Amino acid sequence: MRLCFLVEEQYRHDGMPLDVIRQLGAWGHQVDVLWPGRSLIPISEAIRAGSHDAWVLKTVSGGPGLTLLEAAASVGLTTVNDVRAIRGVRDKALAAVIARSSGLPVPVTYAAARPQEFAEIPEAEFPLVVKPADGSSGRAVRLVATPDRLLDPVEPYDAGAPGAPGGGLLIAQPYVPNSGTDLKVYSVAGQLYATERCSPLHPAHAVRERQVPLTPEIARIAAEIGTVFGLDLYGVDILLGPDGPVVVDINDFPSFRQVPDAVARVSAAVLELARNGTAGQGGGFPTAGSLTAGQAITEQPITGQPTVGKPRATPATRAAPATPAATPAPSTQAPTPPFTVPPAPSAPPTAAPRPRPAASIGGGR
């Protein structure tokens, strides 16, 4: 297969997605890379029907990569994730409305162009978490204790840096009391993994980042987010508040930290989505509707299908996924400029991991 990755400046040295790019190359696929933030791109030539089997985006909110991905979708190319799903979560104000109207546990959300406008919010709803609607990587997120603190100086940031907010809409949500620990749930094409980490609002709280079990309730919420937004590869930030779990952020193509064999699993998911389409284009991954209390999501070998309670039949309209070992030979066609491939690591490329027996990751915490 021939794939194109759009990688922006912030991630040009990141293991995710560069290790995925190298793994796909090691499996025999041609992977072209575009760097939207630091290269001239002849889009008339680079983006055309039939140029690639799929385009994959690793970018910051508001970055130029999303426009290029939308251009690829406009000529009929498959995108991972579906480009409409990415747009839906990149704008945090839009995401909050979509999620809340779909019954997901999201805080009441207010929007304003200037922070002082939030002073109209009843004081009983303070403290507020205020952040840019187009922010990334926790930039300019702050906890505002009372209305008179809304104009306190924000931690300085480089306005031109990747992930920095673009001076647009702000959102505010009532703070959800919690232990200072965030729960991050990752979905790799239907398989869910949860990790604990320190909340960015409580940096002094010592939390060892680690994988933790998923409760059926958290699994249902995470799966429902994939269904509502049409996402296949994504992460969800969840707080365990006094009234239950609350969704505070959704990210497309996150870091997948602490996910076992993350590079191989994400690489295999990209191949399957390139072959069979994404959720936003009619993909058939498990949804929250297929989950009932007490059913655990079970972990399958990376080339298999996820199951919920019992194996799921593969729809007749979708071809069964091939294993990485059976992938086609590399294409002999040379990449067309400005496509470039990251240098290979000094060590040999990681081989596809051996399938592991199914192991439950459900249950209580």
Wavefront OBJ file of the C-alpha trace (Angstrom):
o trace
v 0.000 0.000 0.000
v 1.036 3.624 -0.447
v 0.292 5.945 2.479
v 0.901 9.640 3.093
v 1.499 11.077 6.571
v 1.093 14.785 7.308
v 3.422 15.562 10.210
v 3.681 19.046 11.664
v 6.699 20.649 13.277
v 5.809 19.804 16.881
v 5.929 16.078 16.099
v 8.901 15.861 13.732
v 10.981 14.088 16.406
v 8.093 12.253 18.091
v 7.961 8.481 18.292
v 4.290 8.786 17.484
v 3.944 8.917 14.508
v 7.560 8.504 13.266
v 7.907 4.984 14.696
v 4.610 4.059 13.027
v 5.952 5.362 9.708
v 9.097 3.250 10.095
v 7.104 0.177 11.129
v 4.890 0.433 8.070
v 7.989 0.744 5.910
v 9.498 -2.313 7.586
v 6.309 -4.229 6.745
v 6.828 -3.437 3.065
v 4.566 -0.427 2.509
v 5.534 2.835 0.813
v 5.083 5.736 3.213
v 5.438 9.312 2.001
v 5.688 12.178 4.494
v 4.655 15.799 4.033
v 5.812 18.479 6.482
v 3.133 21.218 6.261
v 4.923 23.615 8.586
v 8.287 23.788 6.832
v 8.044 22.952 3.156
v 6.548 24.160 -0.113
v 3.838 21.723 -1.162
v 2.662 21.674 -4.807
v -0.834 20.619 -3.778
v -2.094 20.301 -7.358
v 0.345 17.437 -7.879
v 0.626 16.031 -4.358
v -3.110 15.742 -3.736
v -4.896 13.902 -6.500
v -7.273 10.982 -6.762
v -5.474 7.650 -6.635
v -2.195 9.093 -5.341
v -2.361 7.142 -2.050
v -4.471 4.501 -0.358
v -4.864 6.730 2.705
v -3.685 9.993 4.255
v -2.903 10.225 7.971
v -2.672 13.445 9.989
v -0.550 14.144 13.070
v -0.931 17.831 13.707
v -1.892 20.479 16.231
v -5.261 22.212 16.425
v -5.366 25.070 13.970
v -2.304 23.798 12.102
v -2.091 23.796 8.279
v -2.194 20.005 8.064
v -5.955 19.782 8.522
v -6.597 21.842 5.396
v -4.386 19.481 3.396
v -6.196 16.474 4.820
v -9.534 18.023 3.852
v -8.153 18.575 0.359
v -7.236 14.881 0.158
v -10.743 13.916 1.253
v -12.253 16.275 -1.333
v -10.736 14.225 -4.176
v -11.991 10.967 -2.709
v -8.933 9.801 -0.763
v -9.376 7.872 2.499
v -8.256 9.802 5.582
v -7.337 8.426 9.013
v -9.286 9.559 11.011
v -12.219 10.681 8.864
v -11.607 14.373 8.243
v -15.091 15.410 9.411
v -14.474 13.640 12.712
v -11.167 15.459 13.181
v -12.796 18.824 12.550
v -15.476 17.948 15.100
v -12.992 17.417 17.944
v -10.351 20.023 17.022
v -12.792 22.825 17.832
v -13.412 22.320 21.550
v -16.534 24.516 21.530
v -18.044 22.481 18.711
v -16.998 19.210 20.369
v -18.673 20.203 23.646
v -21.988 20.886 21.886
v -21.867 17.653 19.859
v -20.959 15.566 22.908
v -23.493 17.084 25.281
v -26.346 16.921 22.744
v -25.535 13.229 22.300
v -25.943 12.546 26.015
v -22.255 12.242 26.853
v -21.190 13.445 30.353
v -19.629 16.807 29.443
v -19.615 19.884 31.712
v -21.820 22.857 30.911
v -19.779 24.950 28.480
v -19.667 28.709 27.879
v -17.946 30.490 24.964
v -16.636 34.040 24.628
v -14.037 35.935 22.635
v -12.690 37.737 25.732
v -12.130 36.262 29.204
v -13.904 39.132 30.968
v -17.190 38.056 29.386
v -17.173 34.994 31.646
v -17.856 37.321 34.590
v -21.533 37.028 33.643
v -21.494 33.358 34.666
v -23.106 32.913 38.120
v -20.427 32.992 40.800
v -21.790 29.719 42.177
v -20.375 27.991 39.079
v -16.815 29.103 39.854
v -14.067 27.973 39.830
v -13.939 27.716 36.049
v -11.519 25.964 33.725
v -10.824 28.411 30.883
v -9.029 27.377 27.706
v -8.761 28.275 23.997
v -11.239 26.487 21.760
v -8.389 25.815 19.325
v -5.699 24.994 21.883
v -3.457 21.925 21.993
v -1.114 20.221 24.442
v -2.567 21.994 27.486
v -1.478 25.445 26.265
v -3.085 28.396 28.110
v -5.423 26.183 30.154
v -6.036 27.760 33.574
v -8.172 27.430 36.659
v -10.000 30.665 37.557
v -11.162 30.659 41.179
v -13.442 33.722 41.170
v -14.788 36.258 38.618
v -12.285 38.908 39.722
v -9.425 36.621 38.636
v -10.542 36.320 35.001
v -8.094 38.985 33.843
v -5.100 37.594 35.753
v -2.070 37.230 33.458
v -1.998 33.943 31.578
v 1.214 31.902 31.571
v 3.216 33.297 28.647
v 3.485 31.263 25.489
v 4.911 31.771 22.044
v 1.934 32.679 19.868
v 3.669 31.200 16.847
v 4.596 27.926 18.510
v 2.856 24.688 17.535
v -0.095 24.096 19.808
v -0.368 27.733 20.856
v -3.911 29.125 20.676
v -4.691 31.402 17.772
v -6.456 34.196 19.669
v -9.937 32.999 18.752
v -12.834 31.727 20.828
v -12.383 30.761 24.478
v -14.448 28.219 26.382
v -15.133 27.947 30.106
v -16.467 24.982 32.072
v -17.158 24.642 35.810
v -14.292 22.870 37.516
v -15.033 19.226 38.356
v -13.649 18.360 41.824
v -11.304 15.385 41.510
v -8.304 13.690 43.068
v -5.787 15.409 40.771
v -5.560 12.332 38.555
v -6.738 12.282 34.942
v -7.896 9.093 33.271
v -6.791 8.900 29.641
v -8.585 6.297 27.531
v -7.095 5.421 24.144
v -8.990 3.723 21.340
v -7.053 1.860 18.658
v -9.717 0.955 16.083
v -12.124 -0.351 18.697
v -9.697 -1.666 21.328
v -9.658 0.441 24.490
v -6.800 1.064 26.932
v -6.793 3.308 30.008
v -3.946 5.079 31.792
v -3.719 7.329 34.839
v -1.664 10.494 34.802
v -1.287 13.762 36.701
v -3.836 16.454 35.919
v -2.287 19.549 34.268
v -4.317 21.630 36.746
v -2.627 19.887 39.685
v 1.050 19.583 38.681
v 2.166 19.160 42.298
v 0.082 16.004 42.677
v 2.410 13.015 42.306
v 0.877 10.397 40.007
v 2.750 7.500 38.452
v 1.621 7.185 34.857
v 0.470 3.617 34.364
v -2.051 1.453 32.578
v -5.168 0.752 34.650
v -8.232 -1.473 34.190
v -11.335 -0.141 32.471
v -14.689 -0.252 34.188
v -17.706 -1.086 31.998
v -19.022 2.465 32.518
v -15.813 4.122 31.320
v -15.616 1.684 28.393
v -19.146 2.566 27.308
v -18.418 6.288 27.430
v -15.167 5.944 25.446
v -16.805 3.718 22.824
v -19.764 6.090 22.510
v -17.387 8.975 21.763
v -15.990 7.021 18.821
v -19.532 6.419 17.578
v -20.758 10.000 18.030
v -17.733 11.639 16.396
v -16.879 8.908 13.877
v -13.345 8.405 15.236
v -11.181 5.276 14.973
v -7.882 6.372 16.554
v -8.451 8.749 19.471
v -7.939 9.579 23.126
v -10.407 10.767 25.763
v -9.579 12.666 28.966
v -11.961 11.680 31.752
v -12.228 12.954 35.317
v -13.799 10.882 38.071
v -15.929 13.560 39.722
v -18.293 13.336 42.709
v -21.237 12.589 40.375
v -19.398 10.091 38.162
v -17.132 10.227 35.093
v -16.919 13.508 33.148
v -15.374 13.916 29.674
v -13.130 16.991 29.524
v -11.221 16.559 26.253
v -11.093 14.451 23.073
v -8.009 14.095 20.864
v -7.587 12.529 17.446
v -4.370 10.548 16.945
v -2.941 11.024 20.477
v 0.350 9.686 21.871
v -1.024 6.244 22.884
v 1.357 6.247 25.848
v 1.283 3.082 27.967
v -0.628 1.160 25.275
v 1.046 -2.269 24.927
v 2.852 -2.645 21.580
v 1.453 0.769 20.622
v 3.519 1.199 17.447
v 2.558 -2.170 15.997
v -1.087 -1.833 17.033
v -1.493 1.657 15.599
v 0.352 0.636 12.422
v -1.948 -2.345 11.932
v -4.998 -0.155 12.567
v -3.853 2.373 9.955
v -3.517 -0.434 7.387
v -6.964 -1.817 8.155
v -8.571 1.615 7.972
v -6.777 2.318 4.682
v -8.142 -0.929 3.250
v -11.683 -0.840 4.617
v -12.530 2.784 5.351
v -12.862 4.703 8.590
v -15.823 4.978 10.941
v -16.837 8.264 9.366
v -16.831 6.531 5.974
v -18.905 3.525 7.009
v -16.403 1.553 9.078
v -17.757 -1.206 11.303
v -15.973 -1.050 14.647
v -17.770 -1.817 17.939
v -20.005 0.892 19.346
v -21.275 1.692 22.799
v -24.600 0.153 21.824
v -22.923 -3.247 21.735
v -21.674 -2.879 25.317
v -23.735 -3.901 28.322
v -22.832 -3.832 31.984
v -20.479 -6.624 32.917
v -19.190 -7.257 29.377
v -15.470 -6.727 29.079
v -13.694 -5.531 25.981
v -11.113 -8.222 25.304
v -7.716 -7.628 23.802
v -7.007 -9.534 20.591
v -3.790 -9.982 18.585
v -2.949 -6.776 16.757
v -4.067 -8.114 13.387
v -7.423 -9.401 14.639
v -10.756 -7.742 15.243
v -11.732 -6.436 18.701
v -14.544 -8.270 20.431
v -17.058 -7.276 23.067
v -18.173 -10.243 25.117
v -17.959 -12.599 22.119
v -16.251 -12.523 18.696
v -17.833 -10.125 16.224
v -18.599 -11.375 12.748
v -16.824 -9.490 9.981
v -19.356 -7.732 7.708
v -19.543 -9.243 4.253
v -18.793 -5.863 2.682
v -15.422 -5.611 4.415
v -12.436 -7.707 3.521
v -10.761 -9.584 6.338
v -7.604 -7.758 7.430
v -4.336 -9.243 6.326
v -1.545 -9.782 8.824
v 1.452 -7.454 8.592
v 3.659 -10.412 7.652
v 1.559 -10.927 4.507
v 1.758 -7.364 3.239
v 2.742 -6.656 -0.378
v 6.312 -6.028 -1.431
v 7.544 -2.445 -1.359
v 6.617 -0.271 -4.304
v 9.450 0.473 -6.706
v 7.952 3.862 -7.513
v 10.099 6.666 -6.116
v 8.392 9.245 -3.941
v 7.488 12.450 -5.779
v 8.909 15.613 -4.183
v 8.171 17.108 -1.681
v 7.528 13.725 -0.101
v 10.272 12.601 2.256
v 10.689 9.647 4.545
v 12.254 10.080 8.020
v 15.696 8.526 8.431
v 15.601 4.953 9.629
v 16.657 4.385 13.257
v 20.129 3.012 13.899
v 18.647 -0.211 15.217
v 16.840 -2.560 12.809
v 13.124 -1.796 12.410
v 10.957 -3.418 15.029
v 9.448 -6.627 13.775
v 5.724 -7.177 14.045
v 5.037 -8.592 17.523
v 3.895 -12.147 17.920
v 0.157 -12.465 18.565
v -0.681 -12.732 22.252
v -3.525 -14.665 23.822
v -6.662 -12.651 24.432
v -6.594 -11.029 27.868
v -9.420 -9.124 29.531
v -8.812 -5.453 30.268
v -12.216 -4.850 31.763
v -13.311 -5.051 35.377
v -13.258 -2.684 38.311
v -10.515 -0.365 39.394
l 1 2 3 4 5 6 7 8 9 10 11 12 13 14 15 16 17 18 19 20 21 22 23 24 25 26 27 28 29 30 31 32 33 34 35 36 37 38 39 40 41 42 43 44 45 46 47 48 49 50 51 52 53 54 55 56 57 58 59 60 61 62 63 64 65 66 67 68 69 70 71 72 73 74 75 76 77 78 79 80 81 82 83 84 85 86 87 88 89 90 91 92 93 94 95 96 97 98 99 100 101 102 103 104 105 106 107 108 109 110 111 112 113 114 115 116 117 118 119 120 121 122 123 124 125 126 127 128 129 130 131 132 133 134 135 136 137 138 139 140 141 142 143 144 145 146 147 148 149 150 151 152 153 154 155 156 157 158 159 160 161 162 163 164 165 166 167 168 169 170 171 172 173 174 175 176 177 178 179 180 181 182 183 184 185 186 187 188 189 190 191 192 193 194 195 196 197 198 199 200 201 202 203 204 205 206 207 208 209 210 211 212 213 214 215 216 217 218 219 220 221 222 223 224 225 226 227 228 229 230 231 232 233 234 235 236 237 238 239 240 241 242 243 244 245 246 247 248 249 250 251 252 253 254 255 256 257 258 259 260 261 262 263 264 265 266 267 268 269 270 271 272 273 274 275 276 277 278 279 280 281 282 283 284 285 286 287 288 289 290 291 292 293 294 295 296 297 298 299 300 301 302 303 304 305 306 307 308 309 310 311 312 313 314 315 316 317 318 319 320 321 322 323 324 325 326 327 328 329 330 331 332 333 334 335 336 337 338 339 340 341 342 343 344 345 346 347 348 349 350 351 352 353 354 355 356 357 358 359 360 361 362 363 364 365
